Amino acid sequence: MALAKRTLPNFRRTESLYAWLMSSPALLALLLFVILPFLIAIGLSFTDQRLIAPEPGQFVGFRNYDRLLSLTVLTLDPLVDENTGAVLRDANGNIEYPRSRSILRTEERYAGFFDWFGFDIFEKRYVIAAKDPTFMQSLVNNIVFALIVVPVQSSIALGLALLVNQRIRGANTFRTIYFSPVVTSTAVLAVVWIFLYNPDIGLINQALSSLSFGLIQPINWLGDPRTALIAIIIMAVWQGAGFQMVIFLAGLQTIASELYEAASIDGANAFQRFRYVTLPGLRNTTIFVLITTTIFAFRLFTQVDVMTQGGPVNNATSTVVFHVVQEGFRAKRLGYGATASVVFFAIVLGIALVQRYLLRSSGDTN
């Protein structure tokens, strides 16, 4: 008995040693290619380092963060006639306001700010100005993209997983077909979808025209700022659903068949079995899928770079990763690009943690 007590700690120490040895390559790669570069990016964010410069960058403190995150609001009153005091209106009857750009350029307190967007309420115009409106618009595009892609793509993936999980002939073939876009180069797929979206000869416009008997006119999917982001969303959902499908499929196969049999004996129909057996059994899988899909959605870059280059106008499809690449590598402002990447990492991490907490909490209450 005493020998067994002495042997057990030795065995645990040996097992722990082997565990560290086996995981050391992955931990070393994580340190060299993730943690260390991120720490370097944090250091660069406090400098004005350029990618190609004869001299090293200078320490600038929080100047990069100030430029990246600064916002202000201008409140503009309507222009009035000096003689009558009446509010001036244009030819269409709209109230005229002072030009926000002239105020931003002349008043010292607004130095470095550029107008981002504005709106009118109760005969006043409010203009939101930012020192980097491109970053702000890119962040908004990322949020819109994620809000649409995450639920839509996850729902489609779950539906596909339920279909291919059936014991039918050819199920493995359908699994391969649905998963094939995931392993295909994103750049290649983006080029293919450019042809599909072509306003003149694209198959999508031709299909819409045929189905509507000519009522739907050709749409300039990638050339219109109102549809460009939607076009990228459709392409991204189509490409990524297969990856989430495989994860959901693995989760479905861990649910015991006895649970479905017991539910059927109790008189549960197909929808009730899905609601009370399948969904609870996929709770942890769903949490993982939603968090990873959110992270992938915020990493959107290749589709934008190939299909729209952030346009077509006013950064309609620009994303934060695209903006980081533009600033850090193409404009060679390495310090500022590092600042954007650090802020973006913090935002995505915060969203993932909040999402995980909310999903866990909702699961516990159920």
C-alpha positions, 0 to 999 in steps of 0.5 A: 500500500505504501509503495502504491502511494509513493508510485502514484505521485511519480506517475503523475509527475511523469504524465505531466512531463510527457504532456508538456513535451507533447504540447511544446511544439504547439505552445512554441508556435503559439508563442512565436507566431501569435503572442510575440507578434501581438506584443510587438504590435502593442509596442509599435502602436505607441510609435510613428514607425513606417514600414520602409524608413531610413530612421527608426520610429519615434515614441508618440504616446497615445497619439495613434489611439487618439486619431483612431478613436476620436469622435465629436458631434457638430450641431448645425442650425439652419441658415436664415435670411439676414433680412427676414429671419426666415429659414433658407430652403433649397429648390426642393424645399429642404432646409439649408445648413452651413457646410460642416467641412468649412467648420471642421477646417476653420475651427481649431477645436476640430483640428484633424476631424473629418465628417463621417455622416449626419442626420436631421432632427427637428430642424437641426443637423447633427454631424458625426465627425471622426479623425479616422472616419474610414476606421469607424465606417469599417467597424460599422461594416464589420458589425453589420456583416457579423449581425447578418452572417452569424445567425444566417450562416449558423442556421443554414449550417444546422439545416444542412447538418440535419439533412446529411445526418440522415441515413440516406443514399449519397449522404457522404456525397452531399457532405463533400459538396457542401464542404468543398467551398470551405477548402477552396481558395477564397481568392479564387471563389471571389473571382468566380463570384465577380463573374456571377455578379456581373451586371451584363452577363452574370448568371445571378442577374440572368436567373433573377430576370428569368424568374421574374419574367423580366420584371427585375432589371440587372443589378450592379451588385458590386458597383452599387454601395447599397448592394455591394456589402449584401453581395459579399454577405451572400458569397461569405454565407455560401462559402462558410456554411460547410465548415459550421455544418461539419461541426454541427454534424459532429455534435448531432452524432454525440446525441444518444439515439435512445433520447429520440426513441424515448421522445417518440414513445412519449408522443413527441413529433419531429419539431418537438424532438428537435426542440427538446432533444436536438437543440439542448444536445447541441448547446455547447456545439452551438456556443462554439459555432457562434463564437467562431463564426463571429470571429471569422466574420470580423476577420473578413478581408479577402472577399473585400480586397478582391471583389470591391477593394473597400468600395465602390464609394465611401468605404461601403465595404471596407472592413477593419482588417482591410483598413489595417492592411491599407494603413500598415502595409500599402500606406506603410504606416506600420505604427498606425496599422498596429494601433488599429489591429490592437484596438480591433483585437480588443473589440473582437475579444470583448464581443466573444467574451460577452457572447460566450457569457450570454449564451452560457447564461441562457443555457443555464436558465433553460 
